[in-house]
Amino acid sequence: MAAKATSSAQLRAVFQALLVTFLWSTSWVIIKIGLDEIPPLIFAGLRYGLAFIFLLLVVIRRGELPLAINISGSMWPLLVLLGIVYYALTQGAQFLSLAYLPAVTANLVIGFTPVVVAFLGILFLAEKPTFGQWVGIVLAVLGILVYFGPIDLPAGAVLGLTAALVGMIANAVSSILGRAINRLKVLSPLLVTTISMGVGALALLIAGMVIEGWPSLTRGSWLIIGWLSLINTAFAFTLWNQTLRTLSAMESSIINNSMAVQIPILAVIFLGERLSIQELIGLIIVIVGVFVVQFIGRQATPQR
């Protein structure tokens, strides 16, 4: 019965994580539209700042504010670090890279995150991938290379490429850090998300005001920011932290990497882009790689 319950919890976490990645994938399309009027750092700061306010109200309503006030001194540095790495660096770099690079190019760089996470997981979390999971990682990365290659950067895209690389590394580090915090089960996923997001949003807004200044926003821009804040951020990040209690850092990263498939599909549907034969082949390879890591590779993993 215990094994069946564990399997059920694992499957539920997988589907919840996939829902989150779908919401995040739609964010790329929405962000590309919003960047026509909103500077990237201010855009990211407003998105996560409004989401923080909404989550804080939820924390107060649920009576968890005293728990936040009484957080141990040793936990605060981890939450602040998570906020800086996961929101200020990872998300800020994503917005900045999308302002200077095509979405497919920025997404290609982010696609290498599972490789970095696999090695970081070995070093810091003692989560060693099985042979099948390594095969899946190789397939997923190969599929991304086939899908997006050859890379053709537009002129003046050095800043965007640098931002994408910073975002990829920060994303990998935040996967390890988020897993380390959530598997302790000291704080609820809601509190972890709210506190770390508030720290990251504040850092983004300060950086945005210093570098970009305050823009003039239209009603449409505020609607975009509102949707991204409430649905694609407040709800999605809380659910993602919930899945980290069950999924390993590498498994979460591989599911997150399925966005490399979802984003192009959404671009075809909503932006009128088309898939070539090469891109279709790469798409299939990525799907196979994700399946191998999440299901076949895990079946060979001993009970821990």
C-alpha positions in Angstrom: 0.0 0.0 0.0 2.9 2.4 0.8 4.5 1.8 -2.6 1.1 2.4 -4.3 0.7 5.7 -2.4 4.2 6.7 -3.3 3.5 6.0 -7.0 0.3 7.9 -6.9 2.0 10.9 -5.2 4.7 10.8 -7.8 2.3 10.7 -10.7 0.3 13.6 -9.3 3.5 15.6 -8.8 4.4 14.9 -12.5 1.1 16.2 -13.8 1.2 19.2 -11.6 4.7 20.1 -12.7 3.6 19.7 -16.4 0.7 22.1 -15.8 3.1 24.6 -14.4 5.5 24.3 -17.3 2.5 24.9 -19.7 1.7 28.1 -17.9 5.3 29.2 -17.9 5.5 28.3 -21.7 2.6 30.7 -22.4 4.5 33.3 -20.5 7.2 33.4 -23.2 4.6 34.3 -25.8 3.0 36.9 -23.5 6.3 38.4 -22.5 7.4 38.8 -26.1 4.2 40.8 -26.7 4.6 42.9 -23.6 8.2 43.8 -24.2 7.1 46.0 -27.1 6.0 48.6 -24.4 7.5 47.5 -21.1 11.3 47.5 -20.2 12.5 44.0 -19.3 13.7 44.5 -15.7 10.7 46.7 -14.7 8.4 44.1 -16.5 9.9 41.3 -14.4 9.8 43.3 -11.2 6.2 44.3 -11.6 5.2 40.7 -12.5 6.8 39.2 -9.4 6.0 42.2 -7.2 2.3 42.0 -7.8 2.4 38.2 -7.4 4.1 38.7 -4.1 1.4 41.0 -2.8 -1.3 38.5 -3.8 0.6 35.6 -2.1 1.1 37.7 1.0 -2.6 38.2 1.3 -3.1 34.5 0.9 -0.5 33.9 3.7 -2.3 36.3 6.0 -5.7 34.7 5.2 -4.4 31.2 6.0 -2.9 32.4 9.3 0.6 31.5 8.2 2.1 35.0 8.9 3.2 34.1 12.5 5.1 31.1 11.0 6.9 33.5 8.6 7.8 35.9 11.5 9.2 33.0 13.5 11.4 31.5 10.8 14.8 30.4 12.2 17.8 32.5 11.6 19.5 29.7 9.6 16.6 29.5 7.1 16.4 33.2 6.2 19.7 33.3 4.3 18.6 30.3 2.2 15.2 32.0 1.4 17.0 35.3 0.5 19.5 33.4 -1.7 16.7 31.6 -3.4 14.9 34.9 -4.1 18.0 36.4 -5.6 19.0 33.4 -7.7 15.5 32.1 -8.7 13.7 35.3 -9.3 16.1 38.3 -9.7 18.8 36.4 -11.7 16.9 33.6 -13.5 13.7 35.4 -14.3 15.3 38.8 -14.8 17.8 37.2 -17.2 15.0 35.6 -19.1 13.2 38.9 -19.7 16.4 40.6 -20.7 17.4 37.8 -23.1 13.9 37.9 -24.7 14.4 41.6 -25.3 17.5 41.0 -27.4 17.2 37.4 -28.7 14.6 35.4 -30.6 12.6 33.2 -28.2 13.9 30.0 -29.8 17.6 31.1 -29.3 17.0 32.1 -25.6 15.1 28.8 -25.1 17.9 26.8 -26.6 20.4 28.1 -24.0 17.9 27.4 -21.1 17.6 23.9 -22.5 21.0 22.9 -21.3 19.9 23.4 -17.7 19.3 19.7 -17.0 22.9 18.8 -17.7 24.1 21.4 -15.2 21.5 20.3 -12.7 22.5 16.6 -13.0 26.1 17.4 -11.9 25.0 19.8 -9.2 22.6 17.3 -7.9 25.4 14.7 -7.6 27.7 17.2 -5.8 25.2 18.8 -3.3 22.1 16.5 -3.0 23.6 13.0 -3.5 20.9 12.4 -6.1 22.8 10.2 -8.6 21.0 9.6 -12.0 20.5 6.1 -13.2 21.9 4.9 -16.5 18.5 5.2 -18.1 18.2 8.8 -16.8 21.5 9.7 -18.3 20.4 8.3 -21.6 17.3 10.5 -21.4 19.3 13.6 -20.6 21.5 13.0 -23.7 18.5 12.4 -25.9 16.8 15.6 -24.5 19.8 17.7 -25.1 20.4 16.1 -28.6 16.8 16.9 -29.5 17.2 20.5 -28.5 20.3 20.8 -30.6 18.6 19.2 -33.6 15.4 21.3 -33.2 17.1 24.7 -32.8 20.4 24.2 -34.7 22.2 25.7 -36.4 22.1 28.8 -34.1 21.9 32.0 -36.1 22.3 35.0 -33.7 21.2 38.4 -35.0 23.7 41.3 -34.9 24.2 42.9 -31.5 22.9 39.9 -29.6 25.9 39.5 -27.3 24.0 41.0 -24.4 21.0 38.8 -24.9 23.2 35.7 -25.2 25.1 36.6 -22.0 21.8 37.2 -20.2 20.5 33.8 -21.4 23.7 32.0 -20.2 23.4 33.7 -16.8 19.8 32.7 -16.6 20.6 29.1 -17.5 23.3 28.8 -14.8 21.0 30.6 -12.2 18.2 28.3 -13.2 20.3 25.2 -12.5 21.5 26.5 -9.2 18.0 27.5 -8.1 16.7 24.0 -8.9 19.2 22.6 -6.4 18.6 25.3 -3.8 14.8 25.0 -4.2 15.0 21.2 -3.8 17.2 21.5 -0.7 14.8 24.0 1.0 11.6 22.2 0.1 12.6 18.7 1.0 13.4 19.9 4.5 9.6 20.4 4.8 10.1 23.1 7.5 8.0 25.7 5.7 5.0 25.3 3.5 5.5 25.8 -0.3 3.3 28.9 0.0 5.7 30.5 2.5 8.8 29.5 0.5 7.3 31.0 -2.7 6.1 34.2 -1.0 9.2 35.1 0.8 11.7 34.3 -1.9 9.5 36.0 -4.6 9.3 39.1 -2.5 13.1 39.3 -2.2 13.6 38.7 -5.9 10.9 41.2 -6.9 12.4 43.9 -4.8 15.8 43.4 -6.3 14.4 43.5 -9.9 12.4 46.7 -9.2 15.4 48.5 -7.8 17.6 47.4 -10.7 14.9 48.4 -13.2 14.4 51.8 -11.7 18.1 52.5 -11.7 18.8 51.2 -15.2 15.6 51.8 -17.1 13.5 54.3 -15.1 9.7 54.1 -14.7 7.8 53.6 -18.0 4.4 54.9 -19.1 2.1 51.8 -19.1 -1.1 51.3 -21.1 -4.2 49.4 -19.9 -3.1 46.5 -22.1 0.3 46.4 -20.5 -1.3 46.2 -17.0 -3.6 43.4 -18.1 -0.5 41.4 -19.3 1.3 42.1 -16.0 -1.8 41.2 -14.0 -2.3 37.8 -15.8 1.4 36.9 -15.5 1.4 37.9 -11.8 -1.7 36.0 -10.6 -1.9 32.9 -12.8 1.5 32.3 -14.4 3.4 33.4 -11.2 1.6 33.3 -7.9 -0.4 30.1 -8.7 2.3 28.4 -10.8 5.3 28.9 -8.5 3.4 27.8 -5.5 2.4 24.6 -7.2 5.9 24.1 -8.5 7.4 24.3 -5.0 4.8 21.8 -3.9 6.0 19.3 -6.6 9.6 19.8 -5.3 8.6 17.9 -2.2 8.2 14.8 -4.3 10.3 15.2 -7.4 14.1 15.2 -7.4 16.0 18.3 -8.7 16.9 16.5 -11.9 13.4 15.2 -12.5 12.0 18.7 -12.0 14.5 20.1 -14.3 13.7 17.6 -17.1 10.0 18.4 -16.8 10.8 22.1 -16.9 12.9 21.3 -20.0 9.7 20.2 -21.8 9.1 23.9 -22.2 11.6 23.6 -25.1 8.8 21.7 -26.9 5.8 23.6 -25.6 7.1 27.1 -26.5 7.6 26.4 -30.2 4.1 24.7 -30.4 2.5 27.8 -28.8 4.5 30.0 -31.2 3.1 28.0 -34.2 -0.5 28.4 -32.9 -0.4 32.0 -31.7 2.4 33.6 -33.6 2.0 31.9 -36.9 5.5 30.3 -37.0 6.0 27.0 -38.9 7.9 23.8 -38.1 10.4 22.4 -40.5 11.2 18.7 -40.9 14.4 19.2 -38.8 12.5 20.9 -36.0 9.8 18.2 -36.0 12.6 15.5 -35.7 14.1 17.4 -32.8 10.7 17.8 -31.1 10.2 14.0 -31.2 13.7 13.4 -29.8 13.1 15.8 -26.9 9.7 14.1 -26.1 11.4 10.7 -26.1 14.2 11.9 -23.8 11.8 13.4 -21.3 9.8 10.1 -21.3 13.0 8.0 -20.7 14.2 10.2 -17.8 10.8 10.5 -16.1 9.5 7.0 -16.4 11.8 4.4 -17.8 14.9 5.7 -16.1 13.1 6.0 -12.8 11.9 2.4 -12.8 15.4 1.3 -12.5 16.0 3.5 -9.5 16.3 1.6 -6.1 13.8 2.6 -3.4 15.4 5.3 -1.2 
